Amino acid sequence: MLQPEDLESKIVGQSEPMRQVFKLIGQFAGTDTTVLITGESGTGKELVARAIHEHSERHDKPFLAVNCAAIPEQLLESELFGHERGAFTGAVNQRIGKFEHCSGGVISSMRLAT
């Protein structure tokens, strides 16, 4: 189990629920699996994702946090997956997407409720 002092991130807390969060971070960091982190706005989901990344075997690979709510719906697919030149009006160059950019690393995405 990770201890609060083991985390370089800004996660704080000593309560039993926080100890459980630290334990889960340590457990997930040791696996190669997809993790879904849910919670209310401002509860530290991105901090938990960063902590898992920092303690995983991918810690030397990119970590990219993406706020999907800040990307217009019409551009979201292109931002995440990239596009080829001429794929749509205005696509004058090829562009790699965030998934390819972060290949081998971690993408943390969030979508605020509308």
N, C-alpha and C positions, 0 to 999 in steps of 0.2 A: 504494500500500500504506500502510495506517495504521501509525504507529509507536506503541509503548507510551505515549509521552508525549502522543500525540494523544487518548488515551482518558481521559475523566474518571472512568470506572468504576474498579473495584478489580482489574482484570485485571493481573497481573504476570507477567513472564517475558521472558527474552532468548534462549531456546533456539530452534533451528531449527523445531521443531514449533509453538512459540508464535508465531514470525514468520509461519508459515503460517496460523495462526488469525487473526492481525491482518490478513493479506492477504485472507482470506475475508470477514472482517467488512466491510472496505472494499468488496469486490466486491458483497456482498449488500446493503449499505446503499444502493448506487446503483441498485438494481433495485426493481421493484414485483412481487415474487413471494413465494410462501409458502416459508418455510424451516423444515426439520425439524432441530432440534438434539438429538442423542442423546449419551448418555454415562452413566457411573456417577454415583451420588449424590455430591454434593459437588465435582464437577469444574468447576463454573462455567457451566453451561448458561444459567441466568438472567442472569448477567453478560454473556455473549455476546449474548443476546437484547436486553438493554438497550443494549449498545454498538451493535448494528445499528440499533436504534431511534433512538438519540441522533445517529447520523450519516446518517440517512435523511431524505427529504423529509417524513416524518411526525413528525419530532422535536417539533413543536409540538402534536401530537395526544396523546391519552391512551396511557399504557403501563400495562397491568394484568397482574400476575402472579397466576395462579390455581393453588392447590394442590388439584387435583381429589381427591386422596386424603383431604383434610380435609373434603370434602363427602360426606354420606351418599349412597349410590348412588341412593336413591329421590328425592333432591332435586337431583341433578346436572343433569338436563334443565331443570328450572325455574330453577336458578341461572344456567345458561348462556344459555337462550333466553327466560326470563321466563314469565309466565303471566297469564291474564285472571282477573278476579274470578269465583269459583265454578267454576273449572276442576277443582278437586279439594277434598276436605274440608280446611278450614283456609285456603283461598285467599280471604280476605275482601276483598282489594284487588288491583287490577292491579299487576303488578310488572314493570319492564323487566329484561331479562337482561343479563349481562355483555357479550355480543356487541353489543347495541344501545348499552349504556352506553359502550362503547369504539369506536363506529362511526368509521371513518376512522383509527383508531389501531392499536395492536398489543396482542394478547392472547398472553401467554406462559403456557402451561398445562403442568403437570407431574403425573404420576401415578406414585407410588411403587409398586414391585413388591409384590404381596401374597403 
